[in-house]
Amino acid sequence: MNIRWKLFTTISTALVINLAVGFYASISFKQATNNASQIAEQTFQIVTESLATQVHFKKQVQEWKNILIRGHQPLLYQKYLDQFQQEEQKTQHSIVTLLSKLEPNTPAWQAASDFKMAHLNLGQQYRQALDSIKEISSDTTIEVDRQVRGIDRQPTELMDQVVASAVMYKQEKLEKLTHHQREIEQRILIAVISLLTLTIITLVWLADRMIAHPIVQATNVARRITQGNLTGPIPERGNDEAGELLQALKTMQESLAGSQNELKHEKSLLSERVERRTLALNIANAELAQAAKTKDMFLATMSHELRTPLTTVMGLTEMLQDALYGPVNSGQNRALGTIQESSRHLLTLINDILDVAKVESGKMELKWDYLPVDQLVEASLRLVRQPANMKRHHLEQQIDPSVKLIHGDGRRLKQLLVNLLSNAIKFTPEGGKIGLQIKGNDEQGQVELSVWDDGIGIETTQLQHLFEPFVQLDNESTRRYSGTGLGLTLVKRMAQLHGGDVAVESEVGKGSRFTVTLPWSRDDNCAHHQKLTEAHLAGSPAQHQSIQGVTLLLTEDNPANQAMMSDFLRLQGFNVVSAGSGIEALKLAYEHLPGIILMDIQLSDMDGLEVTRQLRNHPVLANTPIIALTALAMPGDRERCLDAGMNDYLSKPVGLKEIYHRLLTYL
C-alpha cells in the first residue's frame, strides 16, 4: 500500500469514528428532548386530571349544599341529588384516571389514593346523613349539615397535595434528565477530544514514518552522492513511494558509479586527444598568425602600391584641368573630370576595403573626443550636398536641442553618416527627399542618428543580408546601382566600436530609415569640460597657466557652434571673443589683438581666406597663429587655407580635445 492510501485510510477511519460519536451525540440529545417532552406531557396530563378531579369534587360539594338548601322542594331535591351523583361518578372516574397516570408509591400517588378513600368515605357519610331524616326542611338542614360539616376539607387538601406532588415530580424528573444529559455531553466531549488527539498523533506519526524519515534518508543519500561518495549503503523500504525513491537513488548511484568508471577511461583517452589537438592547434595558430601578418603586409603593400599611382593619376589630372600643360578643350575637360571622379571613387573603395580589414582584425583604434553635433551634421551634409544637388534632392536636417555634444571619433562618425547619406542619395530617384535627424533619449541613455529617404526601399526578406560585407541586394531595383557592398558593413562595425548598433526600417517604394544608436547622456553636454580639465590639464600645469588670460578670437557663423565653443574655451581659461561674420572678425581682431585665432572659412559676407589675408597685413597680427576650423574637407582645401596665411587646418567635425591640444601647440 502506498503512502497516499495509508493516509487516506487513517483519515477515513478517524472521520468515521468522529461521525459515529457525532451520531451518538445527536441520538442522545434527541432522546433527552423526547424524554423531557414526555415528562412535560405526562405532568401536564396529571395536573390537568388533578384539576378536573378537583373541579368535579367541588361541584359535588356544591350540589350537596344545594340539596341542603333547596331539598325541602321535591323537584329541586331530586335534581340536585342527580347532579350530586353525576359529579360523584365523574370525580371517581377522574381519580381512577389520575391514579393510572401516577407512578405507584410516589407521594402524588399516595395522596391520590388517600383522596380516593376520603372521597368514598365522604359519599357514604353524605348518604347516611340523608338516610337519617325522612324529609329535608329548614330545621333538618342544620342537623344534616352538622353531621357532615368539615368532611370535605380532607379530600380538598389531599387534591392540593396531588397537584403539588405532580409539579414536584415533574421538576425532579427534569433535573434528573438534565443531569443525565450533562453527563452524556461530558462523555461525548471527552471522546471527541481524545479521538482528535489520537488522530493528530497518528497522522504525525505516520507523516514522520512514511514521509519525513524517508525524505531525510533520501536527502542524506543524495548529499552523499553529490559529494562523490558512490559506495555507501542505501536502506531498503517497502513498495511505497519512499521505497521507490530510495530504489531510484540506488539505481542512480550504481549508474553514476558505472559512468564514473567510463569517464575515467574516456578522460584518459581525451587527454591523449587533447594533447594531439593542442599540438595541431598550435601549428594552426602559428600558420594563422603568419597568414594574418602576411595579410597585413599585403594590405599595407597594396595600400601603398595602389595609392601611389592613384595619387599620380589624380595629381596629373588636376594639373591638366588647371591647364598647367597647356589648354584643353571642353571635351577633354569633361574626360578629365570623369577621370578625377573615378579616381576619387577608387580611392574611397580602397579606403573602405582597408577600413573593413582593420575592423575585422581589431586594429582600428578610435580617437575619442567630444564632438559638436552641429559640426558633425554640417560636415556630413556638406560632403554629400553636391551629388544631392545633381539629382535635385531636397536635404533636411533636424537636431534635438538637448543634444549638443557626442562622445566618439569625429572622423569615423562623419564617415558613418556620409556612407548612410550617400546610400540614400544613390537609391532615391531625382527630386526625392533625404533627411538627417539627431535625437536624444535620456531614459535609454542613448542618442539616435537617423538617415531617412523616400527612395526605392528594401524588401523585408533581404534586410538580414543588408550589413554583410561584399553583398549587394539582388533585385531589379538595385541591380543597376554600382558599389562594393562595404558601406553599410562599415556603418555597422563603426557603430559597434562606439558601443552602439544600427537598425533599419524600410518599405518597398516608400523609402528607408537607418538609425544608429550610440551611448549618450545629457551630462555629456556640460560634464565634458571637467573631464577634459582633469584628464588633459592636470599633467601640464605650465601649459595650463600659459593660456590664462590669452585672448582668443573665434570666428564661427553657426550660432549654436559659436555658443558651445565659446563656453568650452572660456572654461579652459581663454578670454574668448566671438564673431559671426568676416567683417565682425576683422573689427574684433583689430580691437582686441588676440593671441590666437580660430577661423571658419565659409562666412556670410567675406570668406575666412580673405579675412586671413587682411589680418596678415596688420603689423601686430602678422604672426598671430590662425587655425582654420572648417567643414571644407575636399582635396586641396587644406592647401588653400595654408596658402592664404593660416598656420594650421582642422576639418569639421573636430573634437574639443583635439582643438584644445592644437591651441596648446601654438601657444
C-alpha positions as CSV (number, residue, x, y, z in Angstrom):
1,M,0.0,0.0,0.0
2,N,1.4,3.4,-1.0
3,I,1.6,6.4,1.3
4,R,-1.5,8.1,-0.2
5,W,-3.7,5.1,0.6
6,K,-2.3,4.8,4.1
7,L,-3.0,8.4,4.8
8,F,-6.4,8.1,3.2
9,T,-7.3,5.0,5.3
10,T,-6.2,6.7,8.5
11,I,-8.0,9.9,7.9
12,S,-11.2,8.0,6.7
13,T,-11.2,5.9,9.9
14,A,-10.8,9.0,12.0
15,L,-13.7,10.6,10.1
16,V,-15.9,7.6,10.5
17,I,-15.3,7.4,14.3
18,N,-15.9,11.2,14.6
19,L,-19.2,10.7,12.6
20,A,-20.2,7.9,14.9
21,V,-19.6,10.0,18.0
22,G,-21.5,12.8,16.5
23,F,-24.4,10.5,15.6
24,Y,-24.4,9.1,19.1
25,A,-24.5,12.7,20.5
26,S,-27.3,13.5,18.1
27,I,-29.3,10.4,19.2
28,S,-28.6,11.2,22.9
29,F,-29.8,14.8,22.5
30,K,-32.8,13.7,20.6
31,Q,-33.7,11.1,23.3
32,A,-33.2,13.6,26.1
33,T,-35.5,16.0,24.2
34,N,-38.1,13.3,23.8
35,N,-37.9,12.3,27.5
36,A,-38.3,15.9,28.5
37,S,-41.3,16.3,26.2
38,Q,-42.8,13.1,27.6
39,I,-42.3,14.2,31.2
40,A,-43.8,17.6,30.4
41,E,-46.7,16.0,28.7
42,Q,-47.3,13.5,31.4
43,T,-47.0,16.2,34.1
44,F,-49.4,18.3,32.1
45,Q,-51.9,15.4,31.9
46,I,-51.5,14.7,35.7
47,V,-52.1,18.4,36.6
48,T,-55.0,18.6,34.2
49,E,-56.5,15.5,35.5
50,S,-56.0,16.7,39.1
51,L,-57.6,19.9,38.4
52,A,-60.5,18.1,36.7
53,T,-60.9,15.8,39.7
54,Q,-60.8,18.9,42.0
55,V,-63.4,20.7,39.9
56,H,-65.7,17.7,39.9
57,F,-65.2,17.3,43.6
58,K,-66.1,20.9,44.3
59,K,-69.1,20.7,42.1
60,Q,-70.1,17.6,44.0
61,V,-69.8,19.5,47.3
62,Q,-71.7,22.4,45.8
63,E,-74.6,20.1,44.7
64,W,-74.6,18.8,48.3
65,K,-75.1,22.3,49.6
66,N,-77.9,22.9,47.0
67,I,-79.5,19.7,48.3
68,L,-79.4,21.0,51.9
69,I,-80.6,24.5,50.9
70,R,-83.4,23.6,48.5
71,G,-84.1,20.0,49.5
72,H,-87.5,20.8,51.0
73,Q,-88.7,21.2,47.4
74,P,-89.2,17.7,46.0
75,L,-88.4,18.6,42.4
76,L,-85.3,20.5,43.3
77,Y,-84.2,17.9,45.7
78,Q,-84.3,15.2,43.1
79,K,-82.5,17.5,40.6
80,Y,-79.6,18.3,42.9
81,L,-79.4,14.8,44.1
82,D,-79.0,13.5,40.5
83,Q,-76.3,16.2,39.8
84,F,-74.6,15.2,43.1
85,Q,-74.4,11.6,42.0
86,Q,-73.2,12.6,38.5
87,E,-70.3,14.7,39.9
88,E,-69.5,12.0,42.3
89,Q,-69.1,9.5,39.5
90,K,-67.0,11.9,37.5
91,T,-64.8,12.5,40.5
92,Q,-64.3,8.8,41.0
93,H,-63.6,8.3,37.3
94,S,-61.1,11.2,37.3
95,I,-59.3,9.9,40.4
96,V,-59.0,6.5,38.8
97,T,-57.6,8.0,35.7
98,L,-55.2,10.1,37.7
99,L,-54.0,7.1,39.7
100,S,-53.3,5.3,36.4
101,K,-51.1,8.2,35.3
102,L,-49.1,8.5,38.5
103,E,-46.1,6.4,39.3
104,P,-47.0,4.0,42.2
105,N,-45.7,4.6,45.7
106,T,-44.9,8.2,45.0
107,P,-46.1,11.0,47.2
108,A,-48.6,12.1,44.5
109,W,-49.9,8.6,44.0
110,Q,-50.2,8.1,47.8
111,A,-52.1,11.4,48.1
112,A,-54.4,10.5,45.2
113,S,-55.1,7.1,46.8
114,D,-55.9,8.8,50.1
115,F,-58.2,11.2,48.2
116,K,-60.0,8.2,46.7
117,M,-60.6,6.7,50.1
118,A,-61.6,10.1,51.6
119,H,-64.0,10.7,48.7
120,L,-65.6,7.3,49.1
121,N,-65.9,7.9,52.9
122,L,-67.4,11.4,52.1
123,G,-70.1,9.9,49.8
124,Q,-71.0,7.3,52.4
125,Q,-71.4,9.9,55.1
126,Y,-73.5,12.2,52.9
127,R,-75.8,9.3,52.1
128,Q,-76.0,8.2,55.8
129,A,-76.9,11.8,56.7
130,L,-79.7,11.8,54.1
131,D,-80.9,8.4,55.2
132,S,-81.2,9.6,58.9
133,I,-84.0,12.1,58.1
134,K,-87.3,11.5,56.3
135,E,-87.7,14.9,54.9
136,I,-85.4,17.9,54.5
137,S,-86.7,21.1,56.0
138,S,-85.2,24.3,57.4
139,D,-84.8,22.5,60.7
140,T,-83.3,19.3,59.3
141,T,-80.8,21.2,57.1
142,I,-78.9,22.4,60.1
143,E,-78.9,18.9,61.6
144,V,-77.7,17.2,58.4
145,D,-75.1,19.9,57.9
146,R,-73.8,19.4,61.4
147,Q,-73.3,15.6,60.7
148,V,-71.2,16.2,57.6
149,R,-69.6,19.5,58.4
150,G,-65.9,19.7,57.6
151,I,-65.8,16.3,55.9
152,D,-64.9,17.8,52.5
153,R,-61.8,19.5,53.9
154,Q,-59.6,16.4,53.9
155,P,-60.3,15.5,50.2
156,T,-59.7,19.1,49.2
157,E,-56.3,19.2,50.9
158,L,-55.4,15.8,49.5
159,M,-56.2,17.0,46.0
160,D,-54.0,20.1,46.6
161,Q,-51.2,17.7,47.7
162,V,-51.7,15.7,44.5
163,V,-51.2,18.8,42.3
164,A,-48.2,20.0,44.3
165,S,-46.7,16.5,44.2
166,A,-47.2,16.2,40.4
167,V,-45.4,19.5,39.9
168,M,-42.6,18.4,42.2
169,Y,-42.5,15.1,40.3
170,K,-42.0,17.0,37.1
171,Q,-39.2,19.1,38.5
172,E,-37.4,16.1,39.9
173,K,-37.7,14.2,36.6
174,L,-36.4,17.2,34.6
175,E,-33.5,17.7,37.0
176,K,-32.5,14.0,36.7
177,L,-32.9,14.2,32.9
178,T,-30.7,17.4,32.8
179,H,-28.1,15.8,35.0
180,H,-28.1,12.7,32.8
181,Q,-27.8,14.9,29.7
182,R,-24.8,16.8,31.1
183,E,-23.0,13.5,31.8
184,I,-23.6,12.4,28.2
185,E,-22.3,15.8,26.9
186,Q,-19.1,15.4,29.1
187,R,-18.6,11.9,27.9
188,I,-19.0,13.0,24.2
189,L,-16.7,15.9,24.7
190,I,-14.1,13.7,26.3
191,A,-14.5,11.2,23.5
192,V,-14.2,13.8,20.7
193,I,-11.1,15.5,22.3
194,S,-9.5,12.1,22.8
195,L,-10.3,11.0,19.3
196,L,-8.9,14.2,17.7
197,T,-5.8,14.0,19.8
198,L,-5.3,10.4,18.8
199,T,-6.0,11.2,15.2
200,I,-3.4,14.1,15.2
201,I,-0.8,11.9,17.0
202,T,-1.4,9.1,14.5
203,L,-1.1,11.4,11.5
204,V,2.1,13.0,12.8
205,W,3.5,9.6,13.5
206,L,2.5,8.3,10.0
207,A,3.9,11.5,8.4
208,D,7.1,11.2,10.2
209,R,7.4,7.5,9.5
210,M,6.2,7.4,5.9
211,I,7.3,10.9,4.6
212,A,9.7,12.8,6.8
213,H,12.0,9.9,7.8
214,P,12.3,8.6,4.2
215,I,12.9,12.1,2.9
216,V,15.7,12.6,5.4
217,Q,17.2,9.2,4.4
218,A,16.9,10.1,0.7
219,T,18.4,13.6,1.3
220,N,21.4,12.1,3.1
221,V,21.9,9.6,0.3
222,A,21.6,12.4,-2.4
223,R,24.0,14.6,-0.5
224,R,26.5,11.7,-0.2
225,I,26.1,11.0,-3.9
226,T,26.6,14.7,-4.7
227,Q,29.8,14.8,-2.7
228,G,31.1,11.9,-4.9
229,N,30.7,9.0,-2.4
230,L,29.1,6.3,-4.5
231,T,30.0,3.3,-2.3
232,G,27.7,3.9,0.8
233,P,24.8,1.7,1.5
234,I,21.2,2.7,0.8
235,P,18.4,1.4,3.1
236,E,15.6,-0.6,1.6
237,R,11.9,0.0,2.3
238,G,8.6,-1.3,1.1
239,N,6.8,-0.8,-2.1
240,D,5.5,2.7,-1.3
241,E,6.8,6.0,-2.8
242,A,9.6,6.3,-0.3
243,G,10.8,2.8,-1.2
244,E,10.6,3.7,-4.9
245,L,12.6,6.9,-4.2
246,L,15.3,5.1,-2.3
247,Q,15.4,2.4,-5.0
248,A,15.7,5.1,-7.7
249,L,18.6,6.6,-5.7
250,K,20.3,3.2,-5.5
251,T,19.9,2.8,-9.3
252,M,21.3,6.3,-9.9
253,Q,24.2,5.6,-7.6
254,E,25.0,2.4,-9.5
255,S,24.6,4.2,-12.8
256,L,26.9,7.1,-11.7
257,A,29.5,4.7,-10.4
258,G,29.5,3.0,-13.8
259,S,29.5,6.3,-15.6
260,Q,32.5,7.5,-13.4
261,N,34.4,4.4,-14.4
262,E,33.6,5.1,-18.1
263,L,34.5,8.8,-17.6
264,K,37.9,7.9,-16.1
265,H,38.6,5.7,-19.2
266,E,37.3,8.4,-21.6
267,K,39.3,11.1,-19.7
268,S,42.5,9.2,-20.2
269,L,41.6,8.9,-23.9
270,L,40.5,12.5,-24.1
271,S,43.8,13.7,-22.5
272,E,45.7,12.0,-25.3
273,R,43.4,13.5,-28.0
274,V,43.7,17.0,-26.4
275,E,47.4,16.8,-26.5
276,R,47.3,15.9,-30.1
277,R,44.7,18.6,-30.9
278,T,46.7,21.2,-28.9
279,L,49.7,20.5,-30.9
280,A,47.7,20.7,-34.1
281,L,46.1,24.0,-32.9
282,N,49.4,25.5,-32.0
283,I,50.6,24.7,-35.5
284,A,47.3,26.1,-37.0
285,N,47.6,29.2,-34.8
286,A,51.1,29.8,-35.9
287,E,50.0,29.4,-39.5
288,L,47.1,31.8,-38.9
289,A,49.4,34.3,-37.2
290,Q,51.7,34.1,-40.2
291,A,48.7,34.4,-42.5
292,A,47.4,37.5,-40.7
293,K,50.9,39.0,-40.7
294,T,51.1,38.2,-44.4
295,K,47.7,39.7,-45.0
296,D,48.6,42.9,-43.1
297,M,51.8,43.2,-45.0
298,F,49.8,42.6,-48.2
299,L,47.2,45.2,-47.3
300,A,49.9,47.7,-46.4
301,T,51.8,47.0,-49.6
302,M,48.6,47.1,-51.7
303,S,47.6,50.3,-50.0
304,H,50.9,51.9,-50.9
305,E,51.1,50.4,-54.3
306,L,47.5,51.4,-55.2
307,R,47.6,54.9,-53.6
308,T,50.9,55.8,-55.2
309,P,49.8,55.5,-58.8
310,L,46.4,56.8,-57.9
311,T,47.9,59.9,-56.4
312,T,49.9,60.4,-59.5
313,V,46.8,60.0,-61.7
314,M,44.8,62.4,-59.5
315,G,47.6,64.9,-59.4
316,L,48.2,64.9,-63.2
317,T,44.5,65.1,-63.8
318,E,44.2,68.2,-61.6
319,M,47.3,69.7,-63.3
320,L,45.7,69.1,-66.7
321,Q,42.4,70.6,-65.5
322,D,44.4,73.6,-64.3
323,A,45.9,73.9,-67.9
324,L,49.5,73.6,-66.5
325,Y,50.5,71.5,-69.5
326,G,48.6,73.7,-72.0
327,P,45.0,74.5,-72.8
328,V,42.4,71.7,-73.0
329,N,39.1,71.8,-74.9
330,S,35.7,71.2,-73.3
331,G,35.6,67.5,-74.3
332,Q,39.0,66.9,-72.8
333,N,38.0,68.8,-69.7
334,R,34.9,66.6,-69.3
335,A,37.0,63.5,-69.7
336,L,39.5,64.8,-67.1
337,G,36.5,65.4,-64.7
338,T,35.4,61.8,-65.3
339,I,38.9,60.6,-64.6
340,Q,39.1,62.7,-61.5
341,E,35.7,61.5,-60.2
342,S,36.6,57.9,-60.9
343,S,39.9,58.2,-59.2
344,R,38.3,59.6,-56.1
345,H,35.7,56.8,-56.2
346,L,38.5,54.3,-56.5
347,L,40.3,55.9,-53.5
348,T,37.1,55.7,-51.5
349,L,36.8,52.0,-52.3
350,I,40.4,51.3,-51.3
351,N,39.9,53.2,-48.1
352,D,36.7,51.2,-47.4
353,I,38.5,47.8,-48.0
354,L,41.3,48.8,-45.7
355,D,38.9,50.0,-43.0
356,V,37.0,46.8,-43.1
357,A,40.2,44.8,-42.8
358,K,41.3,46.9,-39.8
359,V,37.9,46.4,-38.1
360,E,37.9,42.7,-38.7
361,S,41.4,42.3,-37.4
362,G,40.7,44.5,-34.4
363,K,43.3,47.1,-35.3
364,M,41.1,50.0,-35.8
365,E,41.5,52.4,-32.9
366,L,39.1,55.3,-32.2
367,K,40.3,58.8,-31.2
368,W,37.7,59.6,-28.6
369,D,36.6,63.2,-28.2
370,Y,33.6,65.4,-27.5
371,L,32.2,66.4,-30.9
372,P,29.8,69.3,-31.5
373,V,26.7,67.9,-33.1
374,D,26.2,70.9,-35.4
375,Q,29.7,70.5,-36.8
376,L,29.2,66.8,-37.4
377,V,25.9,67.4,-39.2
378,E,27.2,70.3,-41.2
379,A,30.4,68.5,-42.3
380,S,28.5,65.3,-43.3
381,L,25.8,67.2,-45.3
382,R,28.5,69.4,-47.0
383,L,30.2,66.3,-48.4
384,V,27.1,64.9,-50.0
385,R,25.4,68.2,-51.0
386,Q,27.0,68.3,-54.5
387,P,25.7,64.8,-55.6
388,A,22.4,65.5,-53.9
389,N,22.1,68.8,-55.9
390,M,22.9,66.9,-59.1
391,K,19.9,64.7,-58.5
392,R,17.8,67.7,-57.3
393,H,17.3,66.1,-53.9
394,H,15.9,68.1,-51.0
395,L,18.1,67.7,-47.9
396,E,16.6,68.2,-44.5
397,Q,18.1,68.2,-41.0
398,Q,16.6,68.0,-37.6
399,I,18.7,68.3,-34.4
400,D,17.4,67.8,-30.9
401,P,18.3,71.0,-28.9
402,S,19.1,68.8,-25.9
403,V,22.0,67.1,-27.8
404,K,25.0,69.4,-28.1
405,L,28.0,67.0,-27.9
406,I,28.6,63.4,-28.8
407,H,31.4,61.3,-27.4
408,G,33.2,59.5,-30.2
409,D,35.7,59.6,-33.0
410,G,34.8,62.5,-35.2
411,R,36.3,61.2,-38.4
412,R,34.6,57.8,-38.1
413,L,31.2,59.2,-37.1
414,K,31.4,61.5,-40.1
415,Q,32.4,58.6,-42.3
416,L,29.4,56.6,-40.9
417,L,26.9,59.4,-41.6
418,V,28.4,60.1,-45.1
419,N,28.0,56.4,-46.0
420,L,24.4,56.4,-45.0
421,L,23.7,59.7,-46.8
422,S,25.5,58.5,-49.9
423,N,23.4,55.3,-50.0
424,A,20.2,57.4,-49.5
425,I,21.2,59.6,-52.5
426,K,22.1,56.6,-54.6
427,F,18.8,54.8,-54.1
428,T,16.5,57.8,-54.1
429,P,15.1,58.9,-57.5
430,E,15.6,62.5,-58.7
431,G,13.6,65.1,-56.8
432,G,13.3,63.0,-53.7
433,K,13.7,63.9,-50.0
434,I,16.6,62.9,-47.7
435,G,16.9,63.8,-44.1
436,L,19.3,63.6,-41.2
437,Q,17.8,63.6,-37.7
438,I,19.6,63.6,-34.3
439,K,17.5,62.8,-31.2
440,G,18.5,62.2,-27.6
441,N,16.8,59.6,-25.4
442,D,17.5,60.2,-21.7
443,E,15.5,57.2,-20.5
444,Q,17.5,54.7,-22.5
445,G,20.8,56.6,-22.2
446,Q,21.5,56.9,-25.9
447,V,21.4,59.2,-28.9
448,E,19.8,58.3,-32.2
449,L,21.4,59.3,-35.6
450,S,18.8,58.6,-38.3
451,V,19.1,59.0,-42.0
452,W,15.9,58.6,-44.0
453,D,14.8,58.9,-47.6
454,D,11.7,58.3,-49.7
455,G,13.6,56.2,-52.3
456,I,13.1,52.7,-53.6
457,G,13.1,50.9,-50.3
458,I,14.2,47.4,-49.4
459,E,12.3,44.1,-49.3
460,T,11.8,42.6,-45.9
461,T,13.3,39.2,-46.9
462,Q,16.6,41.0,-47.8
463,L,17.1,43.0,-44.6
464,Q,19.0,40.2,-42.9
465,H,21.8,40.3,-45.6
466,L,22.0,44.1,-45.6
467,F,25.1,44.5,-43.4
468,E,27.1,41.6,-44.7
469,P,30.4,42.6,-46.4
470,F,30.7,42.5,-50.2
471,V,26.9,41.8,-50.5
472,Q,24.6,43.8,-52.7
473,L,20.9,43.1,-52.8
474,D,20.0,41.3,-55.9
475,N,16.8,42.6,-57.3
476,E,15.7,44.6,-60.4
477,S,15.6,47.9,-58.5
478,T,19.1,47.7,-57.1
479,R,21.0,45.7,-59.8
480,R,21.7,48.8,-61.8
481,Y,23.4,50.6,-58.9
482,S,27.2,50.2,-58.5
483,G,29.1,49.6,-55.3
484,T,31.2,47.1,-53.4
485,G,28.7,46.5,-50.6
486,L,31.1,47.7,-47.9
487,G,29.4,51.0,-46.9
488,L,26.8,49.5,-44.6
489,T,29.2,46.9,-43.3
490,L,31.5,49.8,-42.1
491,V,28.5,51.6,-40.7
492,K,27.6,48.7,-38.5
493,R,31.2,47.9,-37.4
494,M,31.8,51.6,-36.5
495,A,28.6,51.8,-34.6
496,Q,29.6,48.7,-32.6
497,L,33.1,50.1,-32.0
498,H,31.4,53.1,-30.4
499,G,29.3,50.8,-28.2
500,G,26.1,51.2,-30.2
501,D,24.3,49.5,-33.1
502,V,22.3,50.2,-36.3
503,A,18.8,49.3,-37.2
504,V,16.8,49.7,-40.4
505,E,13.1,50.2,-41.3
506,S,12.1,50.1,-44.9
507,E,9.1,49.6,-47.2
508,V,9.4,48.9,-50.9
509,G,8.5,52.0,-52.9
510,K,8.2,54.3,-49.9
511,G,11.8,54.7,-48.6
512,S,14.1,53.6,-45.7
513,R,15.3,54.8,-42.4
514,F,18.7,53.8,-40.9
515,T,19.0,54.6,-37.2
516,V,22.4,54.4,-35.4
517,T,22.1,54.4,-31.6
518,L,25.2,55.4,-29.5
519,P,25.6,55.7,-25.7
520,W,24.8,59.3,-24.6
521,S,23.9,61.2,-21.5
522,R,22.6,64.7,-21.1
523,D,25.6,65.3,-18.7
524,D,27.9,64.9,-21.7
525,N,26.8,68.4,-22.7
526,C,28.4,70.0,-19.7
527,A,30.5,67.4,-17.7
528,H,33.0,67.0,-20.6
529,H,34.7,70.3,-19.6
530,Q,35.6,69.0,-16.2
531,K,36.7,65.7,-17.7
532,L,38.9,67.4,-20.2
533,T,40.4,69.6,-17.5
534,E,41.1,66.7,-15.2
535,A,42.4,64.3,-17.9
536,H,44.5,66.7,-20.0
537,L,45.4,69.7,-18.0
538,A,46.5,68.0,-14.8
539,G,49.6,66.7,-16.4
540,S,50.7,70.0,-17.9
541,P,50.2,72.8,-15.3
542,A,52.7,75.0,-17.0
543,Q,50.8,74.9,-20.3
544,H,47.5,75.5,-18.5
545,Q,48.9,78.5,-16.8
546,S,50.2,79.9,-20.1
547,I,46.7,80.2,-21.5
548,Q,45.2,82.1,-18.6
549,G,44.1,85.5,-19.9
550,V,45.1,84.7,-23.5
551,T,42.6,86.4,-25.9
552,L,41.2,84.0,-28.5
553,L,39.1,85.2,-31.5
554,L,36.5,82.6,-32.5
555,T,35.0,83.1,-36.0
556,E,32.0,80.8,-36.5
557,D,28.9,81.6,-38.5
558,N,26.8,78.9,-36.8
559,P,25.3,80.4,-33.6
560,A,24.9,77.1,-31.8
561,N,28.5,76.1,-32.5
562,Q,29.7,79.6,-31.6
563,A,28.0,79.5,-28.2
564,M,29.2,76.0,-27.4
565,M,32.8,76.6,-28.4
566,S,32.9,79.9,-26.6
567,D,31.7,78.2,-23.3
568,F,34.3,75.4,-23.7
569,L,37.2,77.7,-24.4
570,R,36.3,80.0,-21.5
571,L,36.2,77.1,-19.1
572,Q,39.7,76.2,-20.3
573,G,41.0,79.7,-19.3
574,F,40.8,81.6,-22.6
575,N,39.4,85.1,-22.9
576,V,37.1,84.5,-25.8
577,V,35.7,87.0,-28.3
578,S,33.3,85.6,-30.9
579,A,32.4,86.8,-34.4
580,G,29.8,85.5,-36.8
581,S,30.9,87.2,-40.0
582,G,34.1,88.2,-41.7
583,I,33.7,92.0,-41.2
584,E,32.9,91.4,-37.5
585,A,36.0,89.2,-37.2
586,L,38.3,91.9,-38.6
587,K,36.7,94.5,-36.3
588,L,37.2,92.4,-33.1
589,A,40.7,91.4,-34.2
590,Y,41.8,95.0,-34.6
591,E,40.2,95.9,-31.4
592,H,41.4,93.1,-29.1
593,L,44.6,92.0,-30.8
594,P,44.0,88.3,-29.9
595,G,46.8,85.9,-29.1
596,I,45.4,83.1,-31.3
597,I,42.5,82.8,-33.8
598,L,40.1,80.0,-34.8
599,M,38.9,80.9,-38.3
600,D,35.8,79.4,-40.1
601,I,36.1,79.6,-43.9
602,Q,32.6,79.9,-45.2
603,L,31.2,83.1,-43.8
604,S,28.2,85.2,-44.9
605,D,29.9,88.3,-46.2
606,M,33.6,87.5,-46.6
607,D,35.2,84.1,-46.5
608,G,37.8,83.1,-44.0
609,L,40.6,83.1,-46.6
610,E,40.1,86.8,-47.4
611,V,39.8,87.7,-43.7
612,T,43.2,85.9,-43.1
613,R,44.9,87.7,-45.9
614,Q,43.8,91.1,-44.5
615,L,44.9,90.1,-41.0
616,R,48.3,89.2,-42.2
617,N,48.7,92.8,-43.5
618,H,48.3,94.1,-39.9
619,P,51.7,94.7,-38.3
620,V,50.6,93.2,-34.9
621,L,48.6,90.3,-36.3
622,A,51.0,89.3,-39.0
623,N,52.5,86.5,-36.9
624,T,49.4,85.6,-34.8
625,P,48.6,81.9,-35.0
626,I,45.5,81.4,-37.2
627,I,44.0,77.9,-37.3
628,A,41.3,77.0,-39.9
629,L,38.2,75.3,-38.4
630,T,36.0,74.4,-41.4
631,A,33.8,71.8,-42.9
632,L,35.6,72.1,-46.2
633,A,37.3,68.7,-46.5
634,M,37.8,68.2,-50.2
635,P,41.3,67.6,-51.7
636,G,43.1,71.0,-51.9
637,D,41.1,72.7,-49.2
638,R,43.9,72.4,-46.7
639,E,46.5,73.8,-49.1
640,R,44.3,76.8,-50.0
641,C,44.0,77.6,-46.3
642,L,47.7,77.4,-45.7
643,D,48.4,79.5,-48.9
644,A,46.1,82.2,-47.5
645,G,48.4,82.6,-44.5
646,M,46.9,80.2,-41.9
647,N,49.2,78.2,-39.7
648,D,47.1,75.0,-39.4
649,Y,43.9,73.3,-40.7
650,L,41.2,71.4,-38.7
651,S,38.4,69.7,-40.6
652,K,34.9,69.6,-39.0
653,P,33.7,67.7,-37.1
654,V,36.7,68.1,-34.8
655,G,36.8,67.1,-31.1
656,L,37.1,69.6,-28.3
657,K,40.2,67.8,-27.0
658,E,41.9,68.0,-30.4
659,I,41.1,71.7,-30.6
660,Y,42.5,72.3,-27.2
661,H,45.7,70.4,-27.8
662,R,46.2,72.1,-31.2
663,L,45.8,75.5,-29.4
664,L,48.4,74.5,-26.8
665,T,50.8,73.6,-29.6
666,Y,50.8,77.1,-31.0
667,L,50.8,78.8,-27.5
